Amino acid sequence: MSNPSGERITGAETYGVPMTLEGLSVLHQVFRFRWAAWRNVPATDRAAIVAEAVEAFRTAEESGASALYSVLGHKGDLLLLHFRDSFDELNAAELKWQTLRLSDFCEMSMSYLSVVELSLHDSSLKLYRGLAEQGVAPFSEPWNAVVQETMERQREAMKPRLYPKIPENRYICFYPMDRRRGEDKNWYVLPIEERQRQMDLHGTVGRRYAGRVRQIISGSVGFDDWEWAVDLFGEDPVTFKKLIYEMRFDEVSAVYSNFGQFFMGIRCRLEQLAGVLDGSAPAR
């Protein structure tokens, strides 16, 4: 019996690929704003351009499907975040933005595509062990049936986490990351038991920040340049620093994790957009 990668699986081994559940499609868009060109636009025209953008995305903001943030630092000026049911709907939101006159003043500095993901390391290990003890071969018809039933049950139980609204918090911290696959350290060749142990310890740190930080993980393997996107939402940005710093000391982060650029943003309600583009920080 072989798994999809071609690796031979014997009855004494535990299948090593954890189940994952996928939910909403996610698109991050970071823009640099052409301030000089904007200043040359008459005030009445600027007001009309902003009003058009507000009207275009008002429903999406009210439903928690889109949110705008003022980005701190040199990496961009505006972050537009979209949660949708499919890539097709993300593409529609992207194209809708391009039709707006405001987009003429926005230059894309980065984008990131992913899907909300829950990795079931613990459930997978228990399930695979139980099937192995019963002598059920991986990828056999009985094995596939049990895995499918388990995933359907988990998907229903996890629906609120798979299909969230964008949190209302004032601050966002967004960054992409992946697991090392080098010659010396390779996360993907560790036994599933060891990966589950490390992820359990990793999750223990995050759970200590429950109520202060809302975390949404989305998977991007095959979709973008990294393997996951992490969005942290909260009312105190220093809490992001403390959480990420503490996680640096657990094994999975210290040994097996790589991180991309970090983006910090302040929530900008659409009714605040005109003020932000006039140079005022978003009010609380």
N, C-alpha and C positions, 0 to 999 in steps of 0.2 A: 504494500500500500504506500502511495506517495502523496505528499501534499502538493498544492498548486505550484510551489517553487521547485518541485522535483525531488525534494529531500525524502529519503526513505523513512517511513514510520513503522516501528515494530510495536508489538502488543505491549511491551514493557515501558514504552515511552509515553509521555503526555504531550498531546498536540500543543504547539507553542504559540499560535496566533490567537490573541484574545478577541472575543466578539466586540463589535462596536455598534452603537446605535447612532443614526444620523437624523437630524431635524432640520431646522431652518437653514436656508442659504444666507451667507453673510458677505457683504462687500464693504470694505473700507476705501474711501477716496480722500486723499490728502492733496490740498491745493495751495499753491502760492497765489496771492492776490496782487493784481497789477494796480498798486496804489496810485502811482503817478497818472496813469490813464484815467482812473476813477475820479481823481480830483479835477480833471479837465471836463468832466460831464456836468452839465447844468444841474442844479439842485432838484428842479422839478422832474428831470429825466431820471436822476438817481432814485428818486422816490418811486417812480413808476416801475423801474427795473426791479427794485426790491419787492414792491407789492406783487409783481408777477411771480417772483420766486416763492414768496410766502404763500400765495394762493395755490401754486402748483404742488407744494408739499405739505400743506396744512393738514389734510386728512391723514397722511402717512405719519406725521409727527403726533397727532392726537391719538392714533391707534398704537403707538409705540413701535412702528415699523421703520421709521427714519428719525435720525437725530443729527443736529449740527453742533459742532464744538469749535471754539477758538483755540488754536494750537499755540502752545508756548515754545519759544525758541526758533531756530533758523530752519527747521525741517519742513515747515509749512505754516500757513495762516489759518486754514479752515480744514476740519475733518468732517466729512459727511459719512455717516454710518447707516447702512441699510440692512434690515432683516426681512427676508421674503420667503415664500414657500418653495421657490424654485429658482434655478439660474435664469430661466426665461423671464421671470418677474424682476430679477436683479437687472437684467439687460434692459428691460423696459424702463426701470427707474433711472438707469445710467443714460439712456437715450433721451428720456424726458428732461433730465438736467441739461443735456447738450442743446436742447431747443430753446433754453432760456437765455435772455440777453445777458443775465448775470454771468453765465458761463464764459462769455467773451473776455471777462476780466479775471478768470481763474485758470491757472496753468497747473496741470496735474504734476505733482512731485512724486507720488507713489500711490499704488492701489494694492489691495490684497483681497483674494477670493478664497472662501472656505465654507464649510458647513458645520453647524453646531454638532458636537460629537461627545458622546459618553463612552468611555472605554471600560469594558466590563472584565477587568483583570480577575477580581475575586470570584465573581460568578462563573467565569470561564474555567478557572482552575478547578473549582468544585465540580462543575458539570463534566469536564473532561476526565477527571479522576474517577468519578462515579461510572461513566460509560466504560472506561478502561477496565475497571474492576468487574464489570458485567461482561467483559469480553466483546464489547461492541467496537468494531473497527472504525477508525476515522473515515469519514466521507462515504460510509455505507448508507443504504437507505434508512435503516433505523437511526443511525447517528445523525443524519441530516434532518430527520423528522423531529428528533428531540431538540436539536439546536434551534431549528426554526420555531418550534413551540415556545422555547425559552425566550427567544428574542422578541417574539410577538407579545408575550406576557410582560417582559421588561419594558418594551416600548410603550405599552399602555400605562404602566406604572410610572414611567419617567416622562410622560408627555409634557407636564409643566416645565421641566428642565430642557426638553428638546425643542419646545416651541415658546420661548420666552418673549416678552416685550422688552424693548430697550429700557433699562432701568432709568429712573428719573433723577438719579444722583447728579450732583453738580460737577464732579470730576471723573475723567476717564483716563486710564493708563492702558495703552495698547502696545503689544510687541509680538513679533513672531519668534518661534523657537523650533528646535529639533533635537533629536537624540544622536549622539555621536556614533558614527559608523566607520571609524578609522581602524588602522591595523592594530593599534594598541588597545583601544577601548571601543567596543562595539556592542551597543545596547541590544541589538537584534539577535545576537548569538547567545545571550544569556538564557538559561532555562526559564520557563514561564513562572516557576515557583519563586525564583530569585527576583524577577521583575515585579511580581505581585508583592513580595515582601518590601521592596524598596518603594513602590508606589503607595503602599499602605502607610509607611512612615511619612512619605511626602504629603499625603492627604491629611495626616494628623496635624501638621503645621497649619495648613489652610483652614481646617475646621476651627482652630483657635481664633480665627479672625471673622467667624460667622457673625453677621449682624453689623459689622463695620465695613466689610468689603464684599461685594457681589462679584463673583468670578464666572465668566462664560468662556468655555474652551471650544474652539472650532477647529476641525481637521482640514488640512490643505494638501495632503499627500496626493500628488497627481494634478493639483489645481494651481499651485503657486510654488514659490522658490523655497519655502520652509515647510515643515511638517504640521505645525499647529500655529494657530493664532490665539493669543490670550488677551481678553478684555477684562480689566478690573474697574469697578464702579464704586465710588464712595464719596463721603462728605469731607474727608480730611486726606489730602494727598500724601501727607507724611506716613499715613497708615500703609500706603502702597510700598513705600520704601522699607518700612519695618517688616512687612510680610515677605517681600522679595529677598531682603537681606537675610532673614531667618531661614528661608528656604535654601539659600546658598550653602548652608551648612549640612543639609541632608545629602545622603549619598547620591541619589539620582541626579540632583542638580550639580553637586560638586564634581562628579566623575563623568556623567554621561550627557550633560545638557550643553547646548549652544544657544546663544540668544542673538536676535537681530536688533535693529534699532528700536528704541523706546519713544513713544509719542505720548505727550501729556496734553490734555485738553480740558477746557472749561465749557460746560453746557451753555449753548447759546440758543435760547428759544427763538422761534421765528419772528416773534414780535420784537425781539431785541436786535435783529439783524441790521436794521438801519443804523442803530446806535453804534454797533460794533464796526460797521464800515465807515462810520464817521470818527472812529478812534476811541470809542468808549468801551471799556471792559464790560462783559455781561454782568448785570446786577443779580444779586441773589433773589 
